[in-house]
């Protein structure tokens, strides 16, 4: 009996503790669940408040001293943050672009400057030259050793390829850039009178006596008025038929092609040995300033233009180094 009573008492005690512990665990679970629910509601409420605060509209107003509204602006915190973020990103990428694509990159520590890069390039060239010299020295030493020991030396010519490139099949074409460059050079050199004509440069120079030069007759006709320094007549008047072609006496460059009231249509040509030929009273001009002319090439048409004329004729002058020459001393008319 005692044993049964003891067993029943222990079972009752165990049941009491078990149910008490179960009640405590349920209470703890309910308590934690309540706390979690409260915390989630608190977070959601804070999030809603933050979103509403960011979307809340503010008004920025500028007033005068008399409280008159000058200008206003409606903004939100979200707009301010968006603008600030955009400006920050632009500043960051702009700074990176300035550092990468402008000379400001030389201010970055560790980036080589222009002087340093030039020095590196120079050192590279010197190193390459030094290596080449060392190879030549080694080859020279090996050649001397081979000669001393009675062996056949290695010549530099042996390193040349036995089958050189075939240059006969190479064709050259004139590019558009080459044509533009040629045109530019010709325009720049058209007034360079120090350049002698190709046909005369083989046997003439600035110091050549003018008496050794063969001049072409400018026009066929009869001389009506001769050269006279006393009368300030620095040329000859050649009477010719109207519309006869006037020709250049030498190769040269046209330095003046104009019309004047006194002498009408006038053209001047610069020749070799500082000789200038002048053709006046023409009816029309066939060349313009800067044109190159060959000996015997037509430059004008005989006429009767200008006030100082009495009929169709050519007034022809020759000058050298600023001194007038008598054309009859050098040309047979």
C-alpha positions in Angstrom: 0.0 0.0 0.0 2.8 2.3 0.8 4.4 1.7 -2.5 1.3 2.3 -4.5 0.6 5.5 -2.6 4.1 6.7 -3.3 3.8 6.0 -6.9 0.5 7.9 -7.2 2.0 10.9 -5.4 5.0 11.0 -7.8 2.7 10.8 -10.8 0.6 13.7 -9.5 3.8 15.8 -8.8 5.2 15.1 -12.3 1.9 16.1 -13.9 1.8 19.3 -12.0 5.3 20.3 -13.1 4.7 19.3 -16.7 1.6 21.3 -17.1 3.1 24.2 -15.2 6.1 24.2 -17.6 3.8 23.9 -20.6 1.8 26.9 -19.5 5.0 28.9 -19.1 6.2 28.0 -22.6 2.9 29.0 -24.1 3.1 32.3 -22.2 6.6 32.9 -23.5 5.6 32.2 -27.1 2.6 34.5 -26.8 4.9 37.2 -25.3 7.5 37.0 -28.0 4.8 37.0 -30.7 3.3 40.1 -29.2 6.6 41.8 -29.1 7.4 40.9 -32.7 4.0 42.2 -33.9 4.5 45.4 -32.0 8.0 45.9 -33.5 6.8 45.2 -37.1 4.0 47.6 -36.7 6.4 50.2 -35.3 8.7 49.7 -38.3 5.9 50.0 -40.8 4.6 53.2 -39.2 8.1 54.7 -39.2 8.5 53.7 -42.9 5.2 55.3 -43.7 6.1 58.5 -41.8 9.5 58.6 -43.7 7.8 58.2 -47.1 5.2 60.8 -46.3 8.0 63.2 -45.1 9.9 62.7 -48.3 6.8 63.3 -50.4 5.7 66.2 -48.4 5.7 69.4 -50.4 7.6 72.5 -49.2 7.5 76.0 -50.6 10.6 78.1 -50.9 9.5 81.8 -51.2 11.7 84.9 -51.7 10.2 88.2 -50.4 11.3 91.8 -50.7 11.6 94.2 -47.8 8.0 95.1 -48.3 7.0 91.4 -48.1 6.2 91.2 -51.8 6.6 87.8 -53.2 9.3 87.7 -55.8 9.8 84.1 -56.6 8.7 80.8 -55.1 9.6 77.1 -55.7 7.7 74.0 -54.6 10.1 71.2 -53.6 10.1 67.9 -51.8 12.8 66.1 -49.9 12.8 63.4 -52.5 13.5 65.9 -55.2 16.3 67.5 -53.2 17.9 64.1 -52.7 17.5 63.2 -56.4 19.1 66.4 -57.5 21.9 66.1 -55.0 22.6 62.6 -56.1 22.6 63.5 -59.8 25.0 66.5 -59.1 27.2 64.2 -57.1 27.4 61.6 -59.9 28.1 64.3 -62.5 30.9 65.8 -60.3 32.4 62.3 -59.8 32.4 61.4 -63.5 33.4 64.9 -64.6 36.4 64.8 -62.2 37.4 61.4 -63.6 37.1 62.7 -67.2 39.3 65.7 -66.3 41.9 63.5 -64.7 41.9 60.9 -67.6 41.7 63.1 -70.7 43.4 66.4 -69.7 46.9 67.3 -68.5 45.6 67.4 -64.9 46.3 63.7 -64.8 49.9 64.6 -64.3 48.9 65.9 -60.9 48.0 62.4 -59.8 50.7 60.9 -57.6 52.6 58.2 -59.5 51.5 59.3 -63.0 54.5 60.1 -65.3 54.8 63.7 -66.5 55.6 64.7 -70.1 59.3 65.3 -69.2 59.5 61.9 -67.5 57.9 60.2 -70.5 60.3 61.9 -72.9 63.2 60.8 -70.7 61.8 57.2 -70.7 61.5 57.3 -74.5 65.1 58.7 -74.8 66.4 56.1 -72.5 64.7 53.4 -74.6 66.4 54.7 -77.7 69.7 54.9 -76.0 69.3 51.3 -74.7 68.4 50.1 -78.2 71.5 51.9 -79.6 73.6 50.4 -76.9 72.4 46.9 -77.6 73.1 47.5 -81.3 76.6 48.7 -80.5 77.2 45.7 -78.2 76.1 43.3 -81.0 78.5 45.0 -83.4 81.3 44.8 -80.9 80.6 41.1 -80.3 80.6 40.5 -84.0 83.8 42.3 -84.4 85.5 40.3 -81.7 84.2 37.0 -83.1 85.5 38.1 -86.6 89.0 38.9 -85.2 89.1 35.6 -83.2 88.1 33.7 -86.4 90.8 35.5 -88.4 93.4 34.8 -85.7 92.5 31.2 -85.4 92.4 30.7 -89.2 88.7 30.2 -89.5 86.4 31.8 -92.0 84.9 35.0 -90.5 81.2 35.8 -90.6 80.6 38.9 -92.7 77.8 41.3 -92.1 76.7 41.0 -95.8 75.8 37.4 -95.1 72.9 38.6 -93.0 71.2 40.3 -95.9 68.3 38.4 -97.4 69.2 36.6 -100.5 65.7 37.3 -102.0 65.0 41.0 -101.6 61.6 42.4 -102.0 60.3 42.9 -105.5 59.7 46.6 -105.9 58.7 46.4 -109.6 55.1 45.5 -108.7 54.6 48.5 -106.4 52.3 51.1 -107.9 51.8 54.6 -106.6 48.6 56.6 -107.0 48.0 60.3 -106.3 45.7 60.7 -103.3 43.4 63.6 -102.7 45.5 64.8 -99.8 48.6 64.8 -102.1 46.7 66.9 -104.7 45.6 69.4 -102.1 49.2 69.7 -100.8 50.5 70.2 -104.3 48.0 72.9 -105.0 48.8 74.7 -101.7 52.5 74.6 -102.4 52.0 75.9 -106.0 49.9 78.8 -104.6 52.5 79.7 -102.0 55.3 79.5 -104.5 53.7 81.4 -107.4 55.2 84.7 -106.2 58.6 83.2 -105.3 60.6 84.9 -108.0 63.9 83.5 -106.7 62.9 80.1 -108.2 64.3 80.0 -111.8 62.4 78.4 -114.6 63.4 74.8 -115.4 64.3 75.6 -119.0 66.7 78.3 -118.0 68.1 77.0 -114.7 70.4 74.6 -116.4 72.6 77.3 -117.9 71.6 80.7 -116.4 72.0 82.2 -113.0 71.6 85.6 -111.4 75.1 86.5 -112.3 74.8 85.6 -116.0 75.3 88.5 -118.4 72.0 89.6 -119.9 73.8 89.8 -123.3 74.0 86.0 -123.3 70.2 85.6 -122.9 68.2 85.0 -126.1 64.9 87.0 -125.8 61.8 86.3 -127.8 60.3 89.1 -129.9 57.1 90.3 -128.1 55.3 91.3 -131.3 55.8 91.8 -135.0 55.8 95.4 -136.0 57.7 98.7 -136.6 59.2 100.8 -133.9 57.6 104.3 -133.9 59.2 105.7 -130.8 62.6 104.7 -129.5 64.0 104.3 -126.0 65.1 107.7 -124.4 66.1 108.4 -120.8 66.2 112.1 -121.4 62.5 112.1 -122.4 61.5 109.7 -119.7 60.5 107.2 -122.3 61.8 103.9 -120.8 60.7 101.6 -123.6 59.9 101.4 -127.3 56.6 101.8 -129.1 55.9 99.1 -131.6 53.2 99.7 -134.1 51.3 96.5 -134.9 48.0 95.5 -136.4 45.0 95.4 -134.1 44.3 92.2 -132.2 47.8 90.8 -132.7 49.0 88.5 -129.9 51.6 89.9 -127.5 54.1 87.2 -126.3 56.4 86.8 -123.3 60.1 87.3 -124.0 61.2 84.7 -121.4 59.8 82.2 -119.0 58.5 83.9 -115.9 55.7 84.8 -113.5 53.0 87.5 -114.0 53.5 90.0 -111.2 50.9 92.6 -112.3 47.9 92.4 -114.5 45.8 95.6 -114.2 44.1 98.5 -116.0 45.2 102.1 -115.6 43.7 105.3 -117.0 47.0 106.4 -118.6 48.4 103.2 -120.1 45.2 101.1 -120.3 45.6 97.3 -119.8 49.1 96.6 -118.4 50.9 93.3 -117.7 54.3 92.8 -116.1 56.3 89.5 -116.0 59.1 88.7 -113.7 61.9 86.7 -115.4 65.2 85.2 -114.4 68.3 87.4 -113.6 65.9 90.0 -112.0 64.6 91.0 -115.4 61.0 92.5 -115.7 59.2 92.9 -119.0 56.3 95.4 -119.2 53.6 95.4 -121.9 51.2 98.5 -122.1 48.2 99.8 -124.1 46.7 96.3 -124.6 43.1 95.8 -125.6 42.8 92.8 -123.3 44.9 90.6 -120.9 45.2 86.9 -121.3 47.0 86.2 -118.0 46.3 87.1 -114.4 48.6 87.9 -111.5 50.5 84.8 -110.3 50.3 82.8 -113.5 53.4 81.1 -114.8 54.2 81.8 -118.5 56.6 80.2 -120.9 58.8 82.0 -123.5 56.7 82.9 -126.5 53.4 82.3 -124.7 50.6 84.8 -125.4 50.0 87.2 -122.5 47.9 90.0 -124.1 46.3 91.4 -127.3 47.6 94.6 -128.9 45.2 97.5 -128.5 44.8 101.2 -128.1 43.7 101.5 -124.5 44.7 104.3 -122.1 44.9 108.1 -122.4 48.6 108.2 -123.5 48.1 106.5 -126.9 47.5 107.7 -130.4 46.8 104.4 -132.2 47.1 100.6 -131.9 50.6 99.8 -130.7 52.5 98.1 -127.9 54.6 100.0 -125.4 57.3 97.6 -124.4 59.8 98.0 -121.5 62.6 96.0 -120.0 64.0 96.5 -116.5 66.8 94.8 -114.5 67.4 95.4 -110.8 65.3 98.6 -111.0 67.2 100.0 -114.1 65.5 100.5 -117.5 67.1 98.8 -120.4 66.9 99.6 -124.1 65.1 96.7 -125.7 66.7 97.3 -129.0 70.1 96.3 -127.5 68.9 92.8 -126.8 66.0 92.1 -129.2 66.0 92.4 -133.0 62.7 93.9 -134.0 
